[in-house]
Structures are given as C-alpha cells and as structure tokens.
Amino acid sequence: MSKPEKSPLALEVSIGVPSQEEALKIGRILVEERLAGAANIVPGITAFFWWDGAVREKAETTLLLKTLPENFSRLSQRVRELHSYVTPGIKAWPVVAGDPDWLKWLQTEAQPVSSASPA
C-alpha cells in the first residue's frame, strides 16, 4: 500500500528568460504583486532546445520564484503576459518540507491583493 502524497507547502518555480534585464523586470513585478514572495535571478545559463524543427542554443537567465500552490495559475498567466517568449517554460516543483519560519514568512508575503473592488 502506498502512502498518500504530502500536499506541497510551497512551490519553487523556474523560468528561462532571454536576458537578465527581463528576468529582473518579471521577478520584481511578480513580487510587487505578491504572486511570489521572493525571486532569484541566475544569469549565465546556456539552453539547448528544439524550436522550428531544429536544435537551438541560446544564452539565458533563470528566474526562480518562491510562491504558494494557490498562486500558481495566476502567476503563470502573469508570466505569459510579461515574457517575450512565445512559449515560456514555466515549471514548478513542490516544496514538501522547509524551515517553519521561512514557510510562515512565505504564507504571509505571497498573498496577492485581490483584484476585486470593495463592495
């Protein structure tokens, strides 16, 4: 008998971005909008990928975001609005354990302000 999977407490989201400037812009906006509690920029990545029937090589920057599972849908929609790629590679990994104080901090900071107007 298998154990039930533990629900993720948080998500680590990774996105390849064509430049450090674009990664900084997207990361800042997502943190300001509280779709992510934090963003890390990792420059100097080389990507190999299939596009238009050929293997391509491109310098990229990786944007790493810390968010809550309930934010992922809105976060990925916002990335698609801000990203210059036709098909940005938005990938998420579950965080099933972490420092309790950090997880509490993320629960507080990654709470998007509702876009609904007060009644």
C-alpha positions in Angstrom: 0.0 0.0 0.0 1.4 3.4 -1.0 1.4 6.4 1.3 -0.7 9.4 0.2 1.4 12.2 -1.3 2.0 15.2 1.0 0.5 18.4 -0.3 3.1 21.0 -1.2 3.6 23.7 1.3 5.1 26.0 -1.3 6.3 25.9 -4.9 9.7 26.7 -6.5 9.0 28.0 -10.0 11.8 28.1 -12.6 11.5 30.1 -15.9 14.1 30.6 -18.6 14.3 34.2 -19.6 16.3 35.7 -22.6 18.1 38.4 -20.5 18.9 39.4 -17.0 17.0 42.7 -17.6 13.8 40.8 -18.5 14.2 38.5 -15.5 14.7 41.5 -13.2 11.5 43.1 -14.6 9.4 40.0 -14.4 10.7 39.0 -10.9 10.1 42.5 -9.5 6.6 42.7 -10.8 5.6 39.3 -9.5 7.0 40.1 -6.0 5.4 43.5 -6.0 2.0 42.0 -7.0 2.6 39.3 -4.3 2.2 36.4 -6.7 5.6 35.4 -5.4 7.2 36.0 -2.0 10.7 36.1 -3.5 12.6 36.0 -6.8 16.2 34.9 -7.5 18.0 35.7 -10.8 20.6 33.2 -12.0 22.5 34.7 -15.1 24.8 32.8 -17.4 22.7 29.8 -18.3 23.1 28.1 -21.7 20.0 26.5 -23.1 19.7 23.8 -25.8 16.1 23.2 -27.1 14.1 22.2 -30.2 12.4 25.2 -32.0 11.0 25.3 -35.5 12.4 21.8 -36.3 16.0 22.5 -35.2 18.1 22.3 -32.1 18.9 25.8 -30.9 21.4 27.2 -28.4 20.8 30.4 -26.5 22.2 32.3 -23.6 19.5 32.7 -20.9 18.9 33.8 -17.4 16.9 31.6 -15.0 14.3 33.2 -12.8 13.5 31.3 -9.7 10.3 32.2 -7.8 9.0 31.2 -4.4 5.2 31.0 -4.2 2.2 29.2 -2.8 0.4 26.5 -4.7 -2.8 28.5 -4.9 -0.9 31.3 -6.7 0.5 29.2 -9.5 -2.3 29.7 -12.0 -2.3 33.5 -11.7 1.5 33.6 -11.5 1.9 31.6 -14.8 -0.8 33.8 -16.5 1.1 36.9 -15.5 4.4 35.5 -16.7 2.9 34.8 -20.1 1.7 38.4 -20.2 5.2 39.8 -19.3 7.5 37.3 -21.0 8.9 37.9 -24.5 9.0 34.2 -25.5 6.0 32.7 -27.4 6.1 29.7 -25.1 7.9 30.5 -21.8 9.0 27.3 -20.0 7.2 27.8 -16.6 8.0 24.8 -14.4 7.1 24.3 -10.7 8.5 21.9 -8.1 6.7 21.2 -4.8 8.2 22.2 -1.5 7.1 19.4 0.8 9.3 20.4 3.7 11.1 23.6 4.8 12.1 25.8 7.6 8.9 26.5 9.5 9.8 30.2 10.0 10.5 30.6 6.2 7.3 28.8 5.3 5.3 31.1 7.6 7.0 34.1 6.1 6.1 32.9 2.6 2.5 32.3 3.6 2.4 36.0 4.7 4.3 37.6 1.9 2.9 35.7 -1.1 -0.7 36.8 -0.6 -1.8 38.6 -3.7 -4.1 41.6 -3.2 -7.5 40.8 -4.6 -8.2 42.5 -7.9 -11.9 42.7 -6.9 -13.1 46.2 -5.9 -14.5 46.5 -2.4 -18.4 46.5 -2.3 
